[in-house]
Amino acid sequence: MSDVSFYLSQIIDGVAYGSIYGVLALSIVILYRANKLFNFAQTEMATLSVVCMFFLMKKFSFSIAFGLTILISFIVGILLHFSIMRILTEQKKVLHSGQAIVTIGFYIIFNSLSAYILGDEQQPFPSPFSVDNFGVLGVGVSYLSLGILGVTIGLVILVYLVFRFTNIGLVFEAVAEDIGAARLRGIHASNVLALAWGFAAVTAATGAILIAPILYLSPSMLASVFAYSLFAVVIGGLESPIGAFLGGVLVGVVENLASNISFIGSELKFVAVALMLIL
């Protein structure tokens, strides 16, 4: 394989992996657009969802376990709002920064639950896509990368259509801008925020399920991924779902290329991404 074909192959893989960062960034943006809240526990919620699916697959097929996991993630997101976050939202004295600190508590709780259920050892996680490669004009492309791209792009298009052609996006923005005024207009703000928590949980869980076969399942599986997702959010913007996704793709490409450059390598790829963010 020539150098050009090799780096083209790395770019394609980087786009695929970056699309997962973009999906996790998208889950952060969904909740932020609804409540101006940054959820630090998003990736740990997603990790626990993958742990749940890991045990569900011992009794069910991959597709059934996936469907049940998505349903459970949605319900958990809604319950988190109605059980705890709703109380904080109703209190006018509680600032968004205070709510964000509560999500750090969620981070610790969900991480501890994953470690308690799964243990400290990494576990292999199956992928619905083959890891075999095929050639396109001399460039090696894996079925895994194409499968990841297909799922993530489909998810982003679905979110875009929901925000663009339904009232959900408009209602999210109305509640985030002024929850009191939204209620005066007849909007059930609490139900809207619960829906945002559910959507965000489902989006993050999907991204975590896609990347688990690559990273192997462990309680700290998404630690570095969370950092890359933050980079994606900063690049694309907290208000832009499409921007956050494209930011994740850019981060993935830079990370994958940097890890294959001799004087950078896997040890300094995070630094390369950070420098790209500064630029």
N, C-alpha and C positions, 0 to 999 in steps of 0.2 A: 504494500500500500504506500503510495506517495505521501509526502508531507502534506500536500494540499488536501488529499482525500482524508488523511488522518484527522486534520484539524476541522474539516467539514463535518466529519463524524462526531467529533467532540462538541462541536457547536450544536448539532442536532440533539445529542444527549443532554447538553446544558440547557437547551430550550425545554426539554421534557422535565428535567429535574426542577428547573426554575419555575415551570408552570405550577408545580406543587407548592413552592414557596409563595407563588402568586395566589393560589387558592387559600392558603392559610392567612395571607395578608388580607384577602377578600373577606374572610370571616371576621377579622378585626374591624374592617371598614363598615360592614353591615351593622354591627352593634353601635359603632361610633356615630353613624348617620342617624340612628334612631334615638340615641340618648347622650351623645357627646361623651361617651364613656369608653375608656381604653381598658379592655379586659386582659390583664396579665396572665390569667389562668387559661386562656383559650387553648394553648397547645397541650396543657396537662389534662384538660377535659377530653381533648381528642385522643391522647394517649390511653386514658382509661377506657374510651370507647373501643380502641383497638384491642386492649386486653380483654374486654367483654366479648368481642368477636372471636378472639383466639380460643376462648372456651366454648363459645357457641358452635364453632366449627367441629368440635369433637362429637357433636350430635347431629348437626345439620350440614347441608352442602354449603359451598362458598356463597352462592347467590342468596340462599335463604338466610344465612348468618349475616350477610351484608345488609339485607333488608331489615332484619330485626335490630341490628346495631344502629342503623340510621333512625329507626323509629324510637329506640331507647334514647339516643342522643337528643333527638327533638324533645322528648318528654322531659329529660333531665334539664335541658336548657330552660324550658317553660317553668319547671318546678323551682329552679334556682331563682327565677324572678319572683314568682308568687310567694315563695317562702321567706326570702331574705331581702333581695334587691328592691322589691316593691315597698317595703317599709322605709328603706333609705331614700327612695325616690319621692315618697310622700312627705318626707321631712324637709321642709324648706331650708333648714339650717345646715343640712348635710350637703357639702359641696361635692362636685364631681371628683375632686382629688380624694375626698374621703371615701367615695364609692370605689375609686380605683384601688385604694389601699385594701379594701375588703376583698377585691379580686386577688390580691397577693395572698391573702389568707386562703382563698379557694385554691390557689396554686399549690400551697403547702399541703392542703387536705387531699387534693386529687393525686398529687405526686406520691404521698404517703400511702394512699389506697392502692395505687398501682404497684408500689413496691411490696406492700403486704400481700396482695393477691398473687402477683407474678413471681416475686423473689428478685434477687439481684442479678441472676444469670440471664444473658441474652437468649432469646428464643427465635428460631427460624419462623418466618411468617410466609405463607404461600401467596403467590401472585396469580391472578387469572390470566396473565399474559406470558407468553413464552420469552425466554431470554435469548433465543437464537437470533442470529443476524441474517439479513439478506442484502444483496447489493443493488444500489441504484446509481447508475452511471459511475461505477467504481467506488462509490461511497457506501461504507457499511452502516446499515440502519437496523436497530433491534426492534423486534415486535413489542418489547416492553416499553420502549420510548414512545412508539406510535400509540400504544394502548393508553399510556398515561396522558399523552397529548389529546387523544380523542375524548377521554373522560373530563379532563380539566377544561378544555375549550367548550365542550357541551355544557358544563356546569356554569361557566362564566356567561355564555350566551343566555342560558335560562335566567340567571340573576339579572342580566341586562334587560331582558324582555319584561320581567316582572316589574323592575323599577321604571322602565320606560313606558310601558303600555298598560299598566294597571295603576290604581290609586295607592298601592302599598308604599311606593317610594315617596310619594307626596305626603302621605300620612306620617311616615317616618320622619321626614324633614320638619313637618309641622310640630310634632311632639318634641323633637330635639330642640327646636327654636324656642318654644314657649309652651311648656306642658299645661300651664293654667289656661292659656288662651285656646289651646287645642281642645281642652275639656269643654270650654264655653261654646265651642263650635259643634259639640256633640260627639267628639271623638273619644272612644274608650281608650284612654292613653295606656292604662295598665295592660290591657289586652294586646295593644300594639307593641309595647316593650317586651312582653312575654313572647310574642311572635318573633321579634328580632333576636332574642336569646335563642330560641329554637332554631331559626334559620342559621345563625352563626355557628351553633353547635354542630349542625348537620354538615355545613360546609367544611369546617375544620376536621371533623371526623373522616370525611371523604378523602381529604388530602393526606391525613395520617395513615389511612388504610393503603393508599397508593404508595407511600414512601416506606412503609414498614418492611416490605420484602427486601428493600435495598439496604436499610440501616440495621435490620434485625430488631425484634421487639424487646424493649427494655424500659424501665420506668423513666430513664433519662434520655430516651430515644430522640425527642424533639428539642433538646436543649439548644443545640447549634442551629437547628432549623428555625427556632423562634427568633434568634438573632437575625438570620437572613430575611425572615418575614418582616421584621421591624425595618430593615434596610429597604425592603420593597415598599412598605407603607410610606416611608419618608420620601422615597423617589417618586412614587406615584401619587401620593397625597391621601390624607385621611378621609377626604370627601369623595374620592373617585374610585369606584370599584374596578373599572377597566384600567385605570392608571396603576392601581395597586397590583393587579395581575401582570401587567406589562413590566412593572418594576421588578417583580419576582422573576420573570423570564430573563431580564437583563442581568440580575444578580446570579442566576443559575449559569448563564453563559460565561460570565467573567470568572466565576468560581471554577467551572470545569476546565476552561482554558488555562487558568493560572496553575491549577494542580498538575497540568501536563507540560509546563514550562520548567526546564531543569533548574534554573536559579531561583524559582519560587517554590514549586512543589506543594504537596498537601500540607506541609507545616506552615506555610505562609499564605495560603490561599485566602484565609479570612482577612489578613492584612490587605491583600490585593482588593478584595471587595470593599473594605472600609475606605481605602484610598479612592476607589471609584465613586463611593458615596460622597466623599469630600469634594471631589471634582464636580 
